[in-house]
Structure formats: structure tokens, C-alpha cells
Amino acid sequence: MTGQGPDVCIEEILALSGDDFWSIDRAHATRNVSAYAVRSFDEHSLIFAVPLRVLRPLLSEIPLDCRGSAGAVALIIEKIKQNAGSDPRLGPLVGRGTRFPHQFASFSEPYTLVASPAALACDLWHAGARNCADASGIRLLLNGALPCPKEFSPPEVASVAETVARFCDAIAEIAYAVPAKELEAAWRSTLDQQLLRDALPELGLVSFISDGSRLARNYTRHRCHFRTAGPKEDVNIPFTCPLELGPCELELPASGRTVTGLGIRRKEVFAVAGSNAQGKTTFLEGIIAGVDDHAAGDGRELVVTVQGLSTAEALNCQLNGADVSMFFSSLPPGMRGTVRAASGMGSGSMNMASQVQQAIERHVPLLIIDEDRAAPNLLVHSCFQTTEITPLSEILAHERRRMGETALIFAACAMDTLVAQADRIMLLDQHVARAVDRKLFRNRVADSLEKMARDLRMGG
């Protein structure tokens, strides 16, 4: 076998016989995809992947709707990661013995996302199509790294296979050791999110943010997107729906627990207002992340949003036959076509107009706009604007029907005339949610504009 390289190692690994607790999942071993052994770029490490089947019959042991099983599998994976630093047999998971173990930190990176309709952090080990429970047990795709053999001699190859066998032993032991009660709780938590998401339309809601949710995120090298990032550990104030906003009380379908929180209603316009750095964007990101299922402790496990939402933001990019007629009555110089089929390099406001209009025409249940990423001239009126553009605030004031079936949530700090058109207004102050009376706010905005007008005339 000398000189045959890493390929001989994967052959030996796939030939492992296993025992009464685990076996190599040869039926799902696709060479160079889910089963491989390769040298690292510096040739000091042997990186491998192998599909494992743990023979614990999870689906029959916990007779619940199998859709929630991803929660139990995610819990098992995290338990394995937590033991990687103390169990020598789990050394491959953290690249122990390799020259640069930090290169393999993604194998054991914590992950609090159970399931998502998007392909997020696909390089991290988490529940999914290749890490799941089925009728024969628990399928896990293992990734690891070992010191690379120098010659791939028979003793070296046998040593690699023995190390992987011990690795599998340790993983199976942990998978069997997790109490059924803990697995059932994780299973029900995931199932609660899935069933509640399905039930939201019948409740007249597009999103639900439970009291006690912690939305602030902690970003890491491997989890650098808000949907995959874990909970922030320092300032992370739990959300509580103000009584004036009419909290919802819902029964969770799988666990039977009753929870309260904020329900975003179908077709409503909901404003998230507040000064800088008060958590407005974090709140919107939490709602977007509500399309995913989260593990207990993530902080967003009871933030649930219907599938199919859209966001709109200002981008300078090419338009090809875009309909912007909801906002524009004529095209600016440099654009071709008509307002119903505009082409050319569109400005941020024109691209955002196209995104909003597409979302409404597709009858998306929820549209989200963040002032920080928006085109201000598309949202509120300016004295410099010509009559060829109608901003969103005026559409909401005079032509609300044009929003169709789509609910709108937006975050704003400096757009009072837009906030004034919201059905409900929530203020974030010191990261705490407070309700704002719509009528009082409108009067306040009117007084402010009148004062500004007086001051400008006096100063002229």
C-alpha cells in the first residue's frame, strides 16, 4: 500500500466493521463528496469525511411527528462538540495533533440553528439532510483531521483507521447517553416552531415574537451572518411586548405551553422607531431569522415568521424591464423604456422601488425595510422632489390599497412622516420596547413641522 496516498485510508475507514452501536453508512458514502481523505494544503494534516450511522432507533424511541427530529439530532451534535475538548477519542473533531489545529475549528463550532430554508453556514456541522434521524438510526456525516502519514505504509494506514474507529466509538457513546427526556424536549421545541409557523396565517399573523426572546447576536469567524450567529452574551435585553400593542397569547402546538408576545398582523404597517443603536435592525433581523428553526438557548427559538418574506434596500444595479410605476410617473434621463418596463443602470431609489413593487405583485406576506439600507427619497417627501415620484409615506397615507395583501415592517429614526402612517408604532429605547400612541405621535409630528416652518420663516 506504500505510495497509494490518502485514498487507501478512506478505503480502510469505509471497511470498518463497527459494532452493536454504530456502523459506517456505506449506502450514503459518495466518494469525494461524503467520503474522502485528502492532504491539507501544507501536507501536514489528513482531512477526512465519513458517513456514520448510530444505531439508536430515535424515531421509534420518541414517537412524535418526525418533522421535529432535527431538534434532537442538533442536540446530539452539540453534545458531541461540547465533549471534544475532554475526550481524547474526539481529537479528530478539533484537529488534535495536527500542525495547525485552528484551521479545523469549524468542525466543532457551536451552532444554534436547527433547520433553515436557506443554505446557511453549510461548512459547519449541524442537523440537515446528511445529519438526521431515519428508521435505521441516526445518520451523521463526520469531518475530522489527523496528522498526515508520511508514507501511507500499512501500519500508518491501520493507525488512521483505528483512530477513526475510536472516534466513532466516542460519538456513538455520546449519542446513546443523551437522555430521551432531553431529546424529546429538543424535538418538541423544533416541532412547536414548525407547527406554529404553519398556523400563523389562520391566526391572521405573519410573525410572532415571544416575550423573553433575546435577539442580539454574537458574531464569530464561522458564524458571521445574523441568521447563523449565536446569542450575544453581554447586553442582550429580553423582549417584552408592551401592553398597549395588544400582546398575543398563543398555545404551542407540540408542547401545549402557552406563550405571550407580539404578533405582526396580516396587511398591517408596523413601525419600529428609536434613536441610533437601540436595536431596531436587530429586531428586524430577528423577524427575518424567524423563518428558521432554532435550538433552545439561541434566544430566537420562539420568534416565528411565515415563509416567503421579502426585504427591500437601495442598490445601484442594472434594471431590465422593471415595473416602478407605483412610485414613478416618468423615468429620469438615462433610463430606457417606460415606468412599467424600465431598463438601464438604476439608482438606489429606483432599484428599491422595483423590489417593493415586485414583492407586492407576488403577494408576499411580509415586506421588511430598514432605514439604514433604504433610499430616503423613496420613503419620505422632500421639497427637492419633483411630482414624478410618490414616496412610500404618501402611498400609505392616500393609497394604502396598493399594498395589497402584504404587511410592512420598517425601522426608522429620522423619518417621522413615514412612522406617522404606521398602524402601530413600537419605540426601542435603551433596547426596551415601548408603545407609542399613534394619534399623539401624529400631533407631535405636526407640531414639530409647524415649529420648523415658523423657525425657517423667521430666520429668512
C-alpha positions as CSV (number, residue, x, y, z in Angstrom):
1,M,0.0,0.0,0.0
2,T,3.0,2.3,0.2
3,G,2.7,5.2,-2.2
4,Q,-1.1,4.9,-2.7
5,G,-1.7,8.1,-0.8
6,P,-4.8,9.1,1.1
7,D,-7.2,7.0,-1.0
8,V,-6.1,3.9,0.8
9,C,-7.0,5.5,4.1
10,I,-10.6,6.1,3.1
11,E,-10.9,2.6,1.8
12,E,-9.8,1.3,5.2
13,I,-12.2,3.6,7.0
14,L,-15.1,2.6,4.9
15,A,-14.2,-1.1,5.6
16,L,-14.6,-0.6,9.4
17,S,-17.0,-3.2,10.7
18,G,-18.4,-1.1,13.6
19,D,-20.3,-2.8,16.5
20,D,-23.7,-3.0,18.0
21,F,-23.8,0.7,18.4
22,W,-22.6,2.1,15.1
23,S,-21.7,1.2,11.5
24,I,-20.2,3.0,8.6
25,D,-23.2,4.3,6.5
26,R,-21.9,2.9,3.2
27,A,-25.2,3.5,1.5
28,H,-24.6,7.2,1.8
29,A,-20.9,7.2,1.2
30,T,-20.3,9.0,-2.1
31,R,-16.6,9.1,-2.9
32,N,-15.1,12.6,-2.9
33,V,-18.3,14.1,-1.6
34,S,-19.4,12.5,1.7
35,A,-16.5,10.0,1.9
36,Y,-12.9,11.2,1.3
37,A,-9.4,11.6,2.8
38,V,-7.2,14.3,1.4
39,R,-4.0,16.0,2.4
40,S,-4.2,19.6,3.7
41,F,-2.5,22.3,1.5
42,D,0.6,22.2,3.8
43,E,0.5,18.4,3.6
44,H,0.8,18.1,7.4
45,S,-2.8,17.0,8.0
46,L,-5.1,14.4,6.7
47,I,-8.6,15.7,6.4
48,F,-11.4,13.2,6.1
49,A,-15.2,12.8,5.9
50,V,-17.1,9.7,6.5
51,P,-20.9,9.0,7.0
52,L,-21.7,7.2,10.2
53,R,-24.9,5.5,11.3
54,V,-25.5,5.4,15.1
55,L,-27.9,2.5,15.7
56,R,-30.1,4.3,18.3
57,P,-33.7,4.0,17.0
58,L,-34.6,7.6,17.7
59,L,-37.8,7.7,15.6
60,S,-39.3,4.7,17.4
61,E,-37.9,5.7,20.8
62,I,-39.6,9.1,20.6
63,P,-43.0,8.7,18.8
64,L,-43.6,12.3,17.7
65,D,-44.1,13.9,14.4
66,C,-40.8,13.2,12.6
67,R,-40.5,16.8,11.4
68,G,-39.2,17.8,14.8
69,S,-36.5,15.2,14.9
70,A,-33.9,17.7,13.6
71,G,-34.0,19.3,17.0
72,A,-33.0,16.0,18.7
73,V,-30.2,15.5,16.1
74,A,-29.0,19.0,16.6
75,L,-28.8,18.5,20.4
76,I,-26.7,15.3,19.9
77,I,-24.3,17.1,17.6
78,E,-23.8,19.9,20.1
79,K,-23.3,17.4,22.9
80,I,-20.5,15.8,20.8
81,K,-18.9,19.2,20.2
82,Q,-19.0,20.1,23.9
83,N,-17.1,16.9,24.7
84,A,-14.4,17.4,22.0
85,G,-12.0,19.1,24.4
86,S,-12.2,16.5,27.1
87,D,-12.4,13.2,25.3
88,P,-9.2,12.2,23.5
89,R,-11.1,10.0,21.1
90,L,-12.8,13.1,19.7
91,G,-9.4,14.6,18.8
92,P,-10.1,14.5,15.0
93,L,-13.0,16.9,15.6
94,V,-10.7,19.6,16.8
95,G,-7.6,18.6,14.7
96,R,-5.7,17.5,17.7
97,G,-2.1,16.5,16.9
98,T,-2.1,18.4,13.6
99,R,0.3,21.3,13.0
100,F,-2.4,24.0,12.8
101,P,-5.5,22.8,14.6
102,H,-7.2,26.2,14.4
103,Q,-7.7,25.5,10.7
104,F,-10.3,22.9,11.6
105,A,-12.2,25.0,14.2
106,S,-15.3,24.9,12.0
107,F,-15.8,21.2,12.8
108,S,-16.6,21.9,16.4
109,E,-18.0,25.5,16.1
110,P,-21.3,25.7,18.2
111,Y,-24.4,26.1,16.1
112,T,-27.8,27.0,17.4
113,L,-29.7,26.9,14.1
114,V,-31.7,23.6,13.7
115,A,-33.2,24.0,10.3
116,S,-33.4,26.7,7.6
117,P,-34.8,27.1,4.1
118,A,-31.5,28.7,3.1
119,A,-28.1,27.1,2.7
120,L,-26.5,28.9,5.6
121,A,-23.1,28.0,7.1
122,C,-23.0,24.8,5.1
123,D,-19.4,24.3,6.2
124,L,-20.4,23.9,9.8
125,W,-21.6,20.6,11.4
126,H,-25.3,20.8,12.0
127,A,-28.6,19.0,11.5
128,G,-29.7,18.6,7.9
129,A,-30.0,16.2,5.0
130,R,-26.8,14.4,5.9
131,N,-27.2,14.7,9.7
132,C,-30.7,13.3,10.5
133,A,-32.7,10.5,12.0
134,D,-34.4,7.8,10.0
135,A,-35.9,4.4,10.5
136,S,-32.4,2.8,10.9
137,G,-31.0,5.2,13.4
138,I,-29.1,8.5,13.4
139,R,-27.1,9.4,10.3
140,L,-24.1,11.7,11.0
141,L,-21.6,13.0,8.5
142,L,-18.3,13.2,10.4
143,N,-15.5,15.5,9.5
144,G,-12.1,15.4,11.1
145,A,-8.4,16.0,10.7
146,L,-5.4,13.8,11.8
147,P,-1.6,14.1,11.4
148,C,-0.9,13.0,7.9
149,P,1.0,9.7,7.5
150,K,4.4,10.2,5.9
151,E,4.5,7.1,3.7
152,F,0.9,5.6,4.0
153,S,2.5,2.3,4.9
154,P,0.2,-0.5,6.1
155,P,0.9,0.3,9.8
156,E,0.2,4.0,9.3
157,V,-3.0,3.3,7.4
158,A,-4.1,0.9,10.1
159,S,-3.4,3.5,12.7
160,V,-5.6,6.0,10.9
161,A,-8.4,3.5,10.7
162,E,-8.1,2.7,14.4
163,T,-8.2,6.4,15.3
164,V,-11.4,6.9,13.2
165,A,-12.9,3.8,14.8
166,R,-12.3,5.2,18.3
167,F,-13.7,8.5,17.0
168,C,-16.9,6.6,16.0
169,D,-17.0,4.8,19.4
170,A,-17.0,8.1,21.3
171,I,-19.6,9.7,19.1
172,A,-21.9,6.7,19.4
173,E,-21.5,6.6,23.2
174,I,-22.5,10.3,23.5
175,A,-25.5,9.8,21.1
176,Y,-26.7,6.9,23.3
177,A,-26.0,8.8,26.6
178,V,-28.3,11.8,25.9
179,P,-31.4,11.1,27.9
180,A,-34.6,10.6,26.0
181,K,-36.3,13.3,28.0
182,E,-33.8,15.9,26.8
183,L,-34.1,14.7,23.2
184,E,-37.9,14.9,23.4
185,A,-37.7,18.4,24.7
186,A,-35.5,19.5,21.8
187,W,-37.7,17.6,19.4
188,R,-40.9,19.3,20.7
189,S,-39.2,22.7,20.6
190,T,-38.4,22.4,16.9
191,L,-41.9,21.0,16.2
192,D,-43.5,23.9,18.1
193,Q,-41.8,26.3,15.8
194,Q,-42.7,24.4,12.6
195,L,-46.4,23.9,13.5
196,L,-46.8,27.5,14.8
197,R,-45.3,28.8,11.6
198,D,-47.9,26.8,9.6
199,A,-50.7,28.1,11.9
200,L,-49.8,31.8,11.7
201,P,-51.9,32.6,8.6
202,E,-55.0,31.1,10.2
203,L,-54.3,33.4,13.3
204,G,-54.2,36.4,11.0
205,L,-50.4,36.8,11.7
206,V,-47.2,36.9,9.6
207,S,-44.8,36.9,12.5
208,F,-44.7,36.3,16.3
209,I,-42.0,37.5,18.7
210,S,-42.3,35.8,22.0
211,D,-41.8,37.6,25.3
212,G,-38.4,36.7,26.7
213,S,-36.7,36.4,23.3
214,R,-33.1,37.6,23.2
215,L,-32.4,38.9,19.7
216,A,-28.9,40.4,20.0
217,R,-26.3,38.3,18.2
218,N,-22.6,37.4,18.8
219,Y,-20.7,37.1,15.6
220,T,-17.7,34.7,15.1
221,R,-15.3,33.9,12.3
222,H,-17.5,31.0,11.3
223,R,-20.9,32.4,12.1
224,C,-20.7,35.9,10.6
225,H,-24.3,36.3,9.4
226,F,-27.1,37.3,11.7
227,R,-29.2,34.2,10.9
228,T,-26.4,31.8,12.0
229,A,-24.8,33.9,14.8
230,G,-25.3,32.8,18.3
231,P,-26.8,34.8,21.2
232,K,-24.9,37.8,22.5
233,E,-23.6,37.2,26.0
234,D,-23.3,40.7,27.5
235,V,-26.1,43.2,26.6
236,N,-29.0,41.2,25.4
237,I,-32.2,42.5,26.9
238,P,-35.2,40.2,26.7
239,F,-38.0,41.4,24.5
240,T,-41.4,42.1,26.2
241,C,-44.4,43.2,24.1
242,P,-45.8,46.4,25.6
243,L,-49.4,46.0,26.8
244,E,-50.5,48.9,24.6
245,L,-49.6,47.0,21.5
246,G,-52.0,44.2,22.3
247,P,-49.9,41.1,23.1
248,C,-51.0,37.8,21.6
249,E,-51.4,34.7,23.8
250,L,-50.7,31.5,21.8
251,E,-50.7,27.8,22.7
252,L,-47.6,26.0,21.3
253,P,-49.0,23.0,19.2
254,A,-46.4,20.4,20.2
255,S,-45.7,21.1,23.9
256,G,-49.0,22.6,24.8
257,R,-47.3,25.6,26.6
258,T,-48.9,29.0,26.4
259,V,-46.7,31.9,25.5
260,T,-47.3,35.6,25.0
261,G,-45.7,38.1,22.7
262,L,-46.0,40.5,19.8
263,G,-48.0,39.3,16.8
264,I,-47.4,41.2,13.5
265,R,-50.8,41.2,11.7
266,R,-51.6,40.4,8.1
267,K,-51.6,43.5,5.9
268,E,-50.7,45.9,8.7
269,V,-48.0,48.6,8.6
270,F,-45.8,48.3,11.7
271,A,-43.1,50.8,12.6
272,V,-40.0,50.1,14.8
273,A,-38.8,53.5,15.8
274,G,-36.0,54.8,18.0
275,S,-32.7,56.6,18.1
276,N,-29.4,55.2,16.9
277,A,-28.1,51.9,18.2
278,Q,-31.2,50.9,20.1
279,G,-31.8,47.5,18.5
280,K,-34.0,48.4,15.6
281,T,-32.0,46.5,12.9
282,T,-31.5,43.6,15.4
283,F,-35.3,43.4,15.8
284,L,-35.9,43.3,12.1
285,E,-33.1,40.6,11.7
286,G,-34.8,38.6,14.4
287,I,-38.0,38.6,12.4
288,I,-36.2,37.5,9.2
289,A,-34.5,34.7,11.2
290,G,-37.9,33.6,12.3
291,V,-38.2,31.6,9.1
292,D,-35.5,29.3,10.6
293,D,-35.9,26.8,13.5
294,H,-33.6,27.5,16.4
295,A,-32.3,25.4,19.3
296,A,-33.1,26.1,22.9
297,G,-30.8,28.8,24.2
298,D,-30.4,30.6,20.9
299,G,-32.7,33.3,22.0
300,R,-34.9,33.2,18.9
301,E,-36.5,29.8,19.4
302,L,-39.9,31.4,19.8
303,V,-39.5,34.0,17.1
304,V,-41.5,32.5,14.2
305,T,-42.2,34.1,10.8
306,V,-44.1,32.8,7.8
307,Q,-42.0,31.7,4.8
308,G,-41.8,33.9,1.7
309,L,-41.0,37.3,3.2
310,S,-39.1,39.9,1.2
311,T,-36.7,42.8,2.0
312,A,-36.1,45.9,0.0
313,E,-33.0,48.1,0.1
314,A,-31.2,50.7,-2.0
315,L,-28.8,49.2,-4.6
316,N,-27.2,50.7,-7.7
317,C,-27.5,48.0,-10.3
318,Q,-28.9,47.2,-13.7
319,L,-32.7,47.0,-14.3
320,N,-34.1,45.0,-17.1
321,G,-37.8,45.7,-17.7
322,A,-38.6,46.6,-14.1
323,D,-42.0,47.9,-13.1
324,V,-41.6,51.1,-11.0
325,S,-44.9,52.6,-11.8
326,M,-46.1,52.5,-8.2
327,F,-43.6,55.2,-7.3
328,F,-42.5,56.9,-10.6
329,S,-44.7,58.5,-13.2
330,S,-41.8,59.1,-15.6
331,L,-38.3,57.8,-16.0
332,P,-35.2,60.0,-15.3
333,P,-32.7,60.7,-18.1
334,G,-30.5,57.7,-18.9
335,M,-33.2,55.1,-18.3
336,R,-34.9,53.3,-21.2
337,G,-38.4,52.1,-21.7
338,T,-41.4,53.1,-19.6
339,V,-42.2,53.1,-15.9
340,R,-43.8,49.7,-16.3
341,A,-40.7,48.3,-18.1
342,A,-37.7,50.3,-17.1
343,S,-34.2,49.3,-18.2
344,G,-30.7,50.7,-17.5
345,M,-28.5,51.5,-14.6
346,G,-31.0,52.3,-11.9
347,S,-30.4,54.5,-8.9
348,G,-30.8,53.1,-5.3
349,S,-34.3,54.5,-5.1
350,M,-35.3,53.1,-8.5
351,N,-34.0,49.6,-7.6
352,M,-35.7,49.7,-4.2
353,A,-38.9,50.8,-5.9
354,S,-38.7,47.7,-8.2
355,Q,-38.1,45.4,-5.2
356,V,-41.1,46.8,-3.3
357,Q,-43.4,46.6,-6.3
358,Q,-42.2,43.0,-7.1
359,A,-42.9,41.9,-3.5
360,I,-46.4,43.4,-3.6
361,E,-47.2,41.9,-7.0
362,R,-46.1,38.5,-5.8
363,H,-48.4,38.9,-2.8
364,V,-45.5,38.2,-0.3
365,P,-46.9,38.0,3.2
366,L,-44.3,40.4,4.7
367,L,-42.0,43.1,3.4
368,I,-39.2,44.5,5.6
369,I,-37.4,47.8,5.1
370,D,-34.6,49.1,7.3
371,E,-34.0,52.9,7.1
372,D,-30.2,52.2,7.3
373,R,-30.2,50.4,4.0
374,A,-33.0,52.3,2.3
375,A,-33.3,55.2,-0.2
376,P,-34.7,58.1,1.9
377,N,-36.2,59.8,-1.2
378,L,-38.3,56.7,-1.8
379,L,-39.7,56.7,1.7
380,V,-40.5,60.4,2.6
381,H,-41.1,63.6,0.7
382,S,-38.5,66.3,0.1
383,C,-39.1,69.8,-1.2
384,F,-36.5,68.9,-3.9
385,Q,-38.5,66.1,-5.3
386,T,-40.5,66.6,-8.4
387,T,-44.0,65.4,-8.9
388,E,-42.7,62.4,-10.9
389,I,-42.1,60.4,-7.7
390,T,-44.5,59.5,-5.0
391,P,-42.7,58.3,-1.8
392,L,-43.9,55.4,0.3
393,S,-45.2,57.6,3.1
394,E,-47.7,59.3,0.7
395,I,-48.7,56.0,-0.8
396,L,-49.5,54.7,2.7
397,A,-51.4,57.9,3.5
398,H,-53.6,58.1,0.4
399,E,-53.4,54.8,-1.5
400,R,-52.9,52.1,1.2
401,R,-54.9,49.6,-1.0
402,R,-51.8,49.5,-3.3
403,M,-50.0,47.4,-0.6
404,G,-52.5,44.6,-1.4
405,E,-52.1,41.6,1.0
406,T,-48.6,42.5,2.1
407,A,-47.7,43.5,5.6
408,L,-44.9,46.0,6.0
409,I,-42.5,46.3,8.9
410,F,-39.9,49.1,8.8
411,A,-37.3,50.6,11.1
412,A,-36.9,54.3,11.2
413,C,-35.2,57.0,13.2
414,A,-35.3,60.2,11.1
415,M,-38.5,59.6,9.0
416,D,-41.3,60.9,11.2
417,T,-43.8,61.3,8.4
418,L,-43.4,57.7,7.4
419,V,-43.7,56.5,11.0
420,A,-46.9,58.5,11.3
421,Q,-48.5,56.3,8.7
422,A,-48.0,53.1,10.6
423,D,-50.9,51.3,12.2
424,R,-48.9,50.5,15.3
425,I,-45.6,52.1,16.4
426,M,-43.1,50.5,18.7
427,L,-40.3,52.5,20.2
428,L,-37.0,50.9,21.2
429,D,-35.4,52.9,24.0
430,Q,-32.3,51.5,25.8
431,H,-33.2,48.3,24.0
432,V,-36.6,48.1,25.8
433,A,-39.8,48.1,23.7
434,R,-42.4,50.7,24.4
435,A,-45.6,51.6,22.7
436,V,-46.2,54.9,21.0
437,D,-49.7,56.3,20.7
438,R,-50.4,56.8,17.0
439,K,-52.6,59.9,17.5
440,L,-50.3,61.6,19.9
441,F,-47.3,60.9,17.7
442,R,-49.1,62.4,14.7
443,N,-49.9,65.5,16.7
444,R,-46.3,65.7,17.8
445,V,-45.0,65.5,14.2
446,A,-47.5,68.1,13.1
447,D,-46.4,70.5,15.9
448,S,-42.8,69.8,15.1
449,L,-43.3,70.6,11.4
450,E,-45.2,73.8,12.2
451,K,-42.5,74.9,14.5
452,M,-39.8,74.2,11.9
453,A,-41.8,76.2,9.4
454,R,-42.1,79.1,11.7
455,D,-38.4,79.0,12.6
456,L,-37.4,78.9,8.9
457,R,-39.6,81.9,8.1
458,M,-38.3,83.9,11.0
459,G,-34.7,83.0,10.1
460,G,-35.3,84.1,6.5
